[in-house]
Amino acid sequence: MWTITRVTSLAAMLLLTATTPAAAQPAGTIRIGYLSPGSTITHGAFLDAFRQGLSELGRVEGPELVIESRWAEGKLDRLPGLAAELVSLKVNIIVAAGNPAVQASRQATSTIPIITPIVADPVATGVVTNLAQPEGNVTGLSVTARDLAERQLNMLKDVAPTVTRIALLATPAARLPSWKEAANALGLQIQLVPIREPSEIANAFTEMTKERIDAIAVSVETILYMNRARITELALRNRLPAAYPVKGYVEVGGLLSSGVFLPDLYRRAAAYVDRILKGAKPAELPVQTAMRFELAINLKTAKALGLTIPPEMLTQADQVAQ
């Protein structure tokens, strides 16, 4: 009986192995690695935008095209291992979302093309040699930290003209010089409030209140975006006007945001993938800068803070939450 059962189990295992997706894929299957520091819950919509871009170019997931997605769930120390895993799968291309994912991918491979839907200051951070000729295996779409900083700080001045002391909520790796340059140009003082773990967010607001901070700005950071509901709640509770980098914060109660339209960048990243699959080299494809920005405003939060949104800002807004 034992022998029959063992043979039957072995046969079942062999059958299962033979019918797994990897075994069923044709030899010429295109494998795209997708590396995100976020999670499917908080960042899944960006992968959907990338899929849409591929579909518009006639590339649809199926037996001949597979997307191997890996998610760090906000734990950036997981990125190197996930990048190495994608390399071991022999993916044709890695799509790396954001600076930490790009750096982890670069450490894992110098030969597999790496496309980034968004990377901040790619030349200054050493991701590429220059925008016109990347000269390596990385290319894609970029933004400048100075541009994002100026947009947020200008908004704070517009809605709360008396603010002078701004706290920047960011990880220790944030490009603080860009923020200081933007703040100095507006006559503002800015100080970094470092967030390494979600557990530090509440204490950060306690310290900001003690130091009589007038308002806050929030950097583009995965750990912050994943905890945006908590951040916007604490900003309102402490009556701090806050400017955010993307509209996802405004949708959960944040005052206002001005930043790049992220779904558009992820959709555009698909065009890079398509060109590389057709034979282009990353070094031959210039890094493009973000062209579409969006302004979002939450009038309910503005009213709760006793703030009046200037009419011209409302006219320019892409999204206004009542």
Wavefront OBJ file of the C-alpha trace (Angstrom):
o trace
v 0.000 0.000 0.000
v 2.813 2.377 0.901
v 4.558 1.746 -2.447
v 1.384 2.377 -4.456
v 0.667 5.587 -2.535
v 4.251 6.802 -2.965
v 4.202 6.134 -6.717
v 0.829 7.835 -7.077
v 2.070 10.907 -5.170
v 5.200 11.041 -7.303
v 3.145 10.874 -10.470
v 0.932 13.708 -9.218
v 3.988 15.843 -8.447
v 5.421 15.238 -11.899
v 2.118 16.166 -13.501
v 1.908 19.344 -11.431
v 5.441 20.320 -12.368
v 4.776 19.753 -16.025
v 1.742 22.046 -15.978
v 3.163 25.006 -14.047
v 3.090 28.342 -15.943
v 6.894 28.420 -16.218
v 6.995 25.010 -17.870
v 4.111 25.857 -20.176
v 5.717 29.051 -21.500
v 7.173 28.955 -25.022
v 10.942 29.124 -25.365
v 10.698 32.679 -26.777
v 8.630 34.081 -23.914
v 9.437 37.693 -23.040
v 9.873 38.121 -19.299
v 9.622 41.610 -17.823
v 10.725 42.066 -14.247
v 8.844 44.716 -12.264
v 10.415 45.910 -9.005
v 8.528 48.216 -6.642
v 9.373 49.408 -3.129
v 5.646 49.532 -2.377
v 2.860 46.977 -2.179
v 0.110 45.823 -4.504
v -2.405 47.666 -2.314
v -0.659 51.048 -2.285
v 1.171 50.949 -5.628
v -0.700 48.378 -7.706
v -2.408 51.082 -9.784
v 0.977 52.113 -11.192
v 1.645 48.599 -12.476
v -1.818 48.703 -14.049
v -0.858 51.946 -15.824
v 2.304 50.265 -17.121
v 0.224 47.323 -18.360
v -2.077 49.769 -20.123
v 0.888 51.329 -21.879
v 2.060 47.922 -23.053
v -1.421 47.072 -24.278
v -1.587 50.288 -26.301
v 1.574 49.115 -28.043
v 0.110 45.705 -28.798
v 1.909 43.863 -26.015
v -0.512 41.957 -23.780
v 0.314 39.532 -20.983
v -0.073 35.903 -21.950
v 2.004 32.868 -22.887
v 4.434 35.023 -24.865
v 4.787 37.914 -22.411
v 5.030 37.522 -18.648
v 5.443 40.231 -16.007
v 7.317 39.021 -12.938
v 6.371 41.547 -10.254
v 8.201 41.834 -6.938
v 7.091 44.089 -4.063
v 9.224 45.249 -1.127
v 6.139 46.174 0.957
v 7.826 49.384 2.107
v 10.929 47.559 3.379
v 13.702 48.976 1.232
v 16.279 46.513 2.555
v 14.377 43.809 0.655
v 14.992 45.430 -2.726
v 18.499 44.014 -3.402
v 17.289 40.458 -2.814
v 14.213 40.960 -4.980
v 16.327 42.472 -7.760
v 18.711 39.506 -7.603
v 15.709 37.188 -7.816
v 14.534 38.870 -11.017
v 18.029 38.545 -12.502
v 18.044 34.830 -11.635
v 14.790 34.445 -13.560
v 16.644 35.729 -16.650
v 14.184 38.535 -17.307
v 14.674 40.490 -20.525
v 14.117 43.865 -18.884
v 13.683 45.201 -15.355
v 11.207 48.024 -14.727
v 12.401 49.647 -11.492
v 10.061 52.097 -9.771
v 11.965 54.921 -8.091
v 15.512 55.586 -6.936
v 15.876 52.765 -4.359
v 14.570 50.169 -6.825
v 16.836 51.498 -9.582
v 19.911 51.382 -7.346
v 19.113 47.840 -6.225
v 18.649 46.755 -9.848
v 21.928 48.361 -10.911
v 23.735 46.462 -8.169
v 22.150 43.219 -9.358
v 23.001 43.577 -13.056
v 25.029 45.711 -15.429
v 23.763 43.981 -18.567
v 19.979 43.603 -18.303
v 18.249 46.820 -19.466
v 16.639 48.754 -16.598
v 13.732 51.107 -17.289
v 12.520 53.474 -14.594
v 9.082 55.122 -14.744
v 10.292 57.740 -12.261
v 13.685 58.607 -10.823
v 14.663 61.844 -9.077
v 17.772 63.730 -10.203
v 19.269 60.768 -12.112
v 22.540 62.533 -12.993
v 23.157 63.930 -9.505
v 22.427 60.554 -7.927
v 24.688 58.696 -10.357
v 21.958 56.681 -12.059
v 23.025 57.910 -15.511
v 25.992 59.870 -16.863
v 23.797 62.428 -18.592
v 20.195 62.653 -19.739
v 20.830 62.697 -23.484
v 23.238 59.745 -23.437
v 22.711 57.539 -20.364
v 25.796 55.446 -21.301
v 24.753 52.489 -19.174
v 21.937 49.986 -18.840
v 19.454 52.441 -17.238
v 17.077 54.910 -18.861
v 13.500 56.085 -18.423
v 11.670 59.085 -17.010
v 12.829 61.561 -14.412
v 11.898 64.491 -12.200
v 14.025 67.030 -10.358
v 13.787 67.345 -6.593
v 14.158 71.132 -6.869
v 11.137 71.375 -9.144
v 8.965 69.300 -6.802
v 10.168 71.300 -3.794
v 9.365 74.625 -5.435
v 5.852 73.505 -6.310
v 5.018 72.403 -2.777
v 6.547 75.390 -1.024
v 4.922 77.873 -3.380
v 1.543 76.296 -2.650
v 2.075 76.641 1.087
v 2.904 80.313 0.677
v -0.183 80.816 -1.468
v -2.645 79.292 0.992
v -0.873 80.317 4.220
v 1.139 83.490 3.488
v 2.328 83.927 7.100
v 4.175 80.604 7.365
v 7.940 80.841 7.762
v 9.095 77.596 9.402
v 8.541 74.487 7.304
v 9.239 70.896 8.325
v 10.156 68.451 5.580
v 8.904 64.961 6.270
v 11.310 62.645 4.461
v 13.687 59.745 4.843
v 17.305 60.558 5.761
v 18.258 59.920 2.121
v 16.157 62.840 0.833
v 17.955 65.467 -1.276
v 17.784 68.234 1.327
v 19.939 70.766 -0.643
v 17.219 71.002 -3.311
v 14.627 71.800 -0.656
v 16.865 74.351 1.053
v 17.503 76.141 -2.231
v 13.782 76.325 -2.951
v 13.017 77.482 0.613
v 15.693 80.184 0.586
v 14.316 81.579 -2.660
v 10.944 82.049 -0.927
v 12.336 83.380 2.328
v 11.382 80.233 4.238
v 13.245 78.162 6.808
v 13.125 74.410 6.299
v 14.335 71.560 8.468
v 14.413 67.846 7.850
v 12.243 65.635 10.031
v 13.635 62.172 9.242
v 11.304 59.175 9.084
v 12.972 55.765 8.988
v 10.064 53.618 10.180
v 6.274 54.164 10.279
v 6.429 54.047 14.079
v 8.324 57.363 14.026
v 5.556 59.346 12.340
v 3.501 60.141 15.455
v 6.568 61.248 17.439
v 7.634 63.435 14.543
v 4.403 65.420 14.778
v 4.816 65.761 18.532
v 8.284 67.236 18.028
v 7.085 69.551 15.257
v 4.401 70.941 17.555
v 6.968 71.570 20.322
v 9.225 73.406 17.873
v 6.320 75.574 16.639
v 6.534 74.500 13.026
v 4.137 76.496 10.822
v 3.545 73.950 8.060
v 4.897 70.741 6.576
v 5.983 69.472 3.181
v 6.244 65.790 2.364
v 8.893 64.265 0.139
v 8.277 61.575 -2.499
v 9.029 58.517 -0.398
v 7.442 55.075 -0.480
v 7.358 54.691 3.297
v 5.461 57.986 3.574
v 3.046 57.265 0.740
v 2.150 53.906 2.261
v 1.276 55.736 5.503
v -0.404 58.735 3.893
v -3.705 58.323 5.753
v -1.897 58.517 9.099
v 0.163 61.528 8.005
v -2.806 63.529 6.722
v -4.774 62.696 9.870
v -1.990 63.951 12.136
v -1.450 67.083 10.055
v -5.113 68.003 10.432
v -5.220 67.100 14.122
v -2.210 69.331 14.777
v -3.653 72.069 12.532
v -0.634 72.124 10.248
v -1.082 73.181 6.617
v 0.616 70.518 4.531
v 1.687 70.208 0.912
v 2.100 66.756 -0.594
v 3.861 65.361 -3.684
v 0.965 63.405 -5.257
v -2.820 63.507 -5.153
v -3.076 60.194 -3.296
v -2.593 62.211 -0.101
v -5.421 64.611 -0.962
v -7.749 61.703 -1.648
v -7.368 60.597 1.990
v -7.766 64.049 3.535
v -4.553 65.925 2.723
v -4.813 69.680 2.136
v -3.238 69.970 -1.311
v -0.704 68.416 -3.633
v 1.259 69.360 -6.690
v 3.384 66.782 -8.411
v 3.888 64.612 -11.414
v 0.991 62.591 -12.776
v 2.409 59.192 -11.884
v 0.087 56.971 -13.973
v 1.220 58.873 -17.078
v 4.888 58.171 -16.301
v 4.269 54.456 -15.814
v 2.274 54.302 -19.036
v 5.076 56.098 -20.905
v 7.657 53.677 -19.486
v 6.051 50.979 -21.638
v 7.320 52.770 -24.766
v 10.906 52.320 -23.541
v 10.274 48.617 -22.986
v 8.804 48.300 -26.466
v 11.787 49.982 -28.113
v 14.293 47.832 -26.252
v 12.423 44.662 -27.195
v 12.713 45.852 -30.791
v 16.502 46.092 -30.472
v 17.312 49.514 -29.009
v 19.916 49.861 -26.246
v 19.256 51.789 -23.005
v 22.370 53.903 -23.632
v 20.793 55.084 -26.900
v 17.508 56.211 -25.341
v 17.594 59.655 -23.668
v 16.091 60.059 -20.218
v 12.909 62.092 -20.554
v 11.624 64.525 -17.940
v 8.108 64.517 -16.560
v 5.813 66.775 -18.572
v 2.432 66.385 -16.941
v 1.844 67.771 -13.470
v -1.390 67.872 -11.502
v -2.766 70.012 -8.714
v -5.249 68.571 -6.216
v -7.027 70.442 -3.408
v -9.205 69.293 -0.514
v -11.640 72.102 0.347
v -13.031 70.268 3.379
v -9.561 70.131 4.923
v -8.900 73.768 4.023
v -12.095 74.789 5.813
v -11.171 72.706 8.882
v -7.811 74.527 9.015
v -9.434 77.926 8.549
v -7.682 78.479 5.222
v -9.006 80.119 2.075
v -7.839 78.693 -1.238
v -7.060 81.488 -3.734
v -9.543 81.522 -6.642
v -6.757 81.260 -9.232
v -5.477 78.091 -7.555
v -8.935 76.556 -7.714
v -9.134 77.433 -11.393
v -5.833 75.670 -12.063
v -6.692 72.570 -10.019
v -7.047 69.228 -11.784
v -9.005 67.777 -8.863
v -10.977 69.483 -6.082
v -12.355 67.387 -3.234
v -15.339 68.989 -1.517
l 1 2 3 4 5 6 7 8 9 10 11 12 13 14 15 16 17 18 19 20 21 22 23 24 25 26 27 28 29 30 31 32 33 34 35 36 37 38 39 40 41 42 43 44 45 46 47 48 49 50 51 52 53 54 55 56 57 58 59 60 61 62 63 64 65 66 67 68 69 70 71 72 73 74 75 76 77 78 79 80 81 82 83 84 85 86 87 88 89 90 91 92 93 94 95 96 97 98 99 100 101 102 103 104 105 106 107 108 109 110 111 112 113 114 115 116 117 118 119 120 121 122 123 124 125 126 127 128 129 130 131 132 133 134 135 136 137 138 139 140 141 142 143 144 145 146 147 148 149 150 151 152 153 154 155 156 157 158 159 160 161 162 163 164 165 166 167 168 169 170 171 172 173 174 175 176 177 178 179 180 181 182 183 184 185 186 187 188 189 190 191 192 193 194 195 196 197 198 199 200 201 202 203 204 205 206 207 208 209 210 211 212 213 214 215 216 217 218 219 220 221 222 223 224 225 226 227 228 229 230 231 232 233 234 235 236 237 238 239 240 241 242 243 244 245 246 247 248 249 250 251 252 253 254 255 256 257 258 259 260 261 262 263 264 265 266 267 268 269 270 271 272 273 274 275 276 277 278 279 280 281 282 283 284 285 286 287 288 289 290 291 292 293 294 295 296 297 298 299 300 301 302 303 304 305 306 307 308 309 310 311 312 313 314 315 316 317 318 319 320 321 322
